[in-house]
Amino acid sequence: MKYILLFILLAGSSSIIKAQDTLSMKIAENKYVIKSNPRLSNPFGINFNLGGQTLALSLSVDYFITSKINVELGTGIIGTFGGLKYHINGDKNDKNWTPYLGLYLTHMPSKDLFYFGSPTEEKSFFYFPLGIQLNKNKGLTFGAEIAGTTLALNKNDKLLWGALKFGYHF
């Protein structure tokens, strides 16, 4: 747990300074047009996830701390989750599509609708997504990811998983 908190602290501290997040200017018909970064102009979002951290349907909320660092919390049919995503090229104002890497901690309580293993056994595991996300300037978002997990269905198994995410940022 110490290492997770240390990772979150280091990942967040490298981009906390908002001075790194600027607006770009484009020349259009001899005028300067300010193009805002969709991750900064619409930082708070609500998402519907197919697959993903809870292995089924889930709802989540997320917030862009900076244009590159995104924090997400959610709950689904099978458990709850929380974590960080790092958006590569997220600080580029002209990029609506950004690839990302993430780290999530997921917890499945013992009384889920679906049981993986013993019905009395609680499970916590890590979820490591690699994906791409579209942030439209008017707020709509779409994401697709593949991920590795440390969830062991059988001893020494590793699970490869993925998700589709649909949302709105405002």
N, C-alpha and C positions, 0 to 999 in steps of 0.2 A: 504494500500500500504506500510506503514511503516513496518508492520509485515512481509510482503513478503520479503522486502529487508533485514530485520533483520535475517530471516530464511536463506536466501541465504548466508549472511555474516557468520553466525555461522556454517552452513553446510560446506561451503568452507574452513573456517579457520582451522577446525579440521584436515584436511588432506593436507594442502598446502605444508607442508614440504616434499620435494622429498626424504629425507633420509629414509622415511618410505617405499618407493618403491625400492625394491632391486631385484637382480637376484638370482635365486636359482641354486644350483649346484647338479647334479645327478651323481652318479657313474655308468658308463657304460663301461664294459670290462676293468676294472682297469684304466679308464680315467675319469676325471671330465668333464662333459658336462654342459655348461651354458644354461639354459632354460630361455628365456626372457618372460616377461609378455606380452600377446598379446594386452592388453589395453595400454601399454606404448610404445611398438615397433610400433604400428599402431594407433596413437591417433586421427587422423582426419578421419571422415567418412561422406559418402553421403548415404542417406536412401530413400527407397520407402516404404510408409506406406499404408496399407489397413485398413480402420477404423481409430481409434486413435483420436488424439486431435481435428481434424477438422471434425470428424464424417464421413469422406469419404476418397477419395484418397488424398495423400499429399506427398511432397518431403521435406526432412530436411537435415541439416548438423549438425554434432555433434563433440565434442572434449572432450577427457579425460584430465581434468586438472591434476588429479592424477589417480591412478589405481582404485580408488573407486568413484570419483566424475566426472560426465559426464554432460556437458552443451549441450542443443539441441535447435535449432531454425528451424522453417519450415513454409511452406505455402501450402495450399491445395485448393480444389475446394470451400470449405466453410471456409474461414478465415485464420488466421495466429496464430502461437503459439510459446512459448518459455518456457524453464524450466530446471530443474535439475533432475538428477537421481543419487541415491546412490546405488552402486553395492556392495552387501554383499559378502564378500570373494574376492573382486576384487583385493586385494593385493597379493593373492596367485598365484604364477607363474604357477602352474600346473593346474589351473582351467580355462578351456575354457568356461564352462557354469557358469554363475553367476546370482543369483536372484537379483532383484533390486526393490527399492521403488522410487517413483518420485512425483514431484509437478510441474505442468505446469499452465500457464495462457494462455487462448485462447480468441481471439477476432474475432467475426463474424460481418463484416460490414453490413449495411442495404441493400445493393444491391447484395445479393448472388444469386446463381443459384437456390437454394432451400430455402424456407422461413420456419422458425420455429416461428410461431406467426405472428405478424404484419410485413408487408414488409418494413416498415419505421423504425423499431426498431432495434438498434444495440444491440448485446449481448456480454458480456464478462463473462467467467466462469472459474472455476478451474477444473483441470483434475488430478486425483490421481491414477497413474498406479501402479500395482503390477505385476511384470513379471519376465521372465527369458530370458537371452540373450546368444547366442553362438558367441564367437569371435575366429575365426580360426587364426592360426599363420600367414597364408598367406593373411589375410585381409577380407575374406568373413564373413558376420555377418547375424544372423537370430535372431529374437525376437518375443515372444508372450506375451501378457499382457491382464489382465482384469483391469478395472478402474471404479471408481466412479466419477461422475461429479456433479457440482452444477448447471448445465443447467436445467432450469425449462421449460419443454414444456407446461405444464399447471401449475397453481399456486400450490406451495408446492410439486411438483414432483421432484424426484431425479432420475437420469438416470444412469444405469449400462451399461458400454460400454466395448470395447476391441479393440485390434489391432494385426495385423501381420506386422512385419517389416523385410525388406530385404535390405541389404546394403553391402558396401565395405569400409574398413578402410585402409588408407595408411599413 
